Amino acid sequence: MRSERLTGLKVNDRDNVATLFCSACASHEVEVVDRQGRRISVVVTGDIPYGHKIALGDTRRGEAVIKYGEQIGVATSDIRTGQHVHVHNVESTRGRGDWEREAGSR
């Protein structure tokens, strides 16, 4: 059994991901704290490195991934609660010059 506390941070009420301040493996339970001090527990579904994101709820393919209250990307596949959220299942919507060019050509 693990003795150290596994924690994560949810910065904004709109966020559907939290940043981990630990490395976590499948079946570990992570305590996520928000800015108001509210706490929820999330069971990790696979290995997640320190500083990476964990899904706080189910996100369907094509839905927004929200961090810091802002959309940071779009899910490229269904993401389950407790799953690692990273480049393998999210496409960034930040700094997308190709989208700006496409919008300007219409």
C-alpha positions as CSV (number, residue, x, y, z in Angstrom):
1,M,0.0,0.0,0.0
2,R,1.2,3.5,-0.8
3,S,2.1,5.7,2.1
4,E,2.6,9.0,0.3
5,R,-0.4,11.2,-0.6
6,L,-1.2,11.5,-4.3
7,T,-2.5,14.9,-5.2
8,G,-3.6,17.0,-8.1
9,L,-4.9,20.6,-8.7
10,K,-8.0,21.8,-10.4
11,V,-7.5,25.6,-11.1
12,N,-10.9,26.7,-12.4
13,D,-14.5,25.5,-11.8
14,R,-14.9,24.9,-15.6
15,D,-11.8,22.6,-15.8
16,N,-12.4,19.0,-16.8
17,V,-8.8,18.1,-16.1
18,A,-6.4,18.5,-13.2
19,T,-2.6,18.7,-13.0
20,L,-0.9,16.0,-11.0
21,F,1.7,16.8,-8.4
22,C,2.8,13.2,-8.3
23,S,3.4,10.3,-10.6
24,A,0.5,7.8,-10.5
25,C,-0.1,4.3,-11.7
26,A,-3.3,2.5,-12.6
27,S,-5.7,1.9,-9.7
28,H,-4.1,4.6,-7.5
29,E,-6.4,7.1,-6.0
30,V,-5.6,10.7,-6.5
31,E,-7.0,13.5,-4.3
32,V,-7.7,16.6,-6.5
33,V,-8.1,19.9,-4.7
34,D,-9.7,23.1,-6.2
35,R,-9.0,26.7,-5.4
36,Q,-11.8,26.7,-2.8
37,G,-10.2,23.8,-1.0
38,R,-12.8,21.3,-2.1
39,R,-11.5,17.8,-2.6
40,I,-12.5,14.9,-4.9
41,S,-10.9,11.5,-5.4
42,V,-10.2,10.1,-8.8
43,V,-9.0,6.6,-9.5
44,V,-6.2,6.5,-12.1
45,T,-6.8,4.2,-15.1
46,G,-3.2,4.1,-16.3
47,D,0.3,5.5,-15.6
48,I,0.4,9.3,-15.5
49,P,3.7,11.2,-15.1
50,Y,4.3,14.0,-12.6
51,G,2.9,17.3,-14.0
52,H,0.6,15.7,-16.5
53,K,-3.2,16.0,-16.7
54,I,-5.8,13.6,-15.4
55,A,-9.4,13.6,-16.6
56,L,-11.9,14.6,-14.0
57,G,-14.9,13.3,-15.9
58,D,-15.7,11.5,-19.2
59,T,-14.9,13.6,-22.3
60,R,-16.2,12.4,-25.7
61,R,-14.3,12.6,-28.9
62,G,-14.6,16.2,-30.3
63,E,-15.4,17.8,-27.0
64,A,-13.3,20.6,-25.4
65,V,-10.5,19.9,-22.9
66,I,-10.6,22.7,-20.4
67,K,-7.7,23.8,-18.2
68,Y,-7.3,27.1,-16.3
69,G,-10.9,27.8,-17.4
70,E,-9.9,27.9,-21.1
71,Q,-10.2,25.4,-23.9
72,I,-6.7,24.0,-24.5
73,G,-7.7,21.4,-27.0
74,V,-10.2,18.9,-28.4
75,A,-10.4,15.2,-27.4
76,T,-9.3,13.1,-30.4
77,S,-10.8,10.0,-28.8
78,D,-13.1,9.3,-25.9
79,I,-11.4,10.1,-22.6
80,R,-12.6,8.3,-19.4
81,T,-12.5,9.7,-15.9
82,G,-9.0,9.0,-14.4
83,Q,-7.3,8.7,-17.8
84,H,-4.1,10.4,-18.7
85,V,-4.8,13.5,-20.9
86,H,-2.0,14.4,-23.2
87,V,-1.0,14.6,-26.9
88,H,-2.1,11.0,-27.5
89,N,-5.7,11.9,-27.0
90,V,-5.9,15.7,-27.3
91,E,-5.3,18.0,-30.3
92,S,-4.3,21.5,-29.3
93,T,-6.5,24.5,-30.2
94,R,-3.9,27.0,-29.1
95,G,-1.6,28.7,-31.5
96,R,-3.3,27.0,-34.5
97,G,-2.1,29.2,-37.3
98,D,-3.6,26.8,-39.8
99,W,-7.1,27.4,-38.4
100,E,-6.6,31.2,-38.7
101,R,-5.5,30.9,-42.3
102,E,-8.5,28.7,-43.1
103,A,-10.9,31.2,-41.5
104,G,-9.3,34.0,-43.5
105,S,-9.7,32.2,-46.8
106,R,-13.5,31.9,-46.5
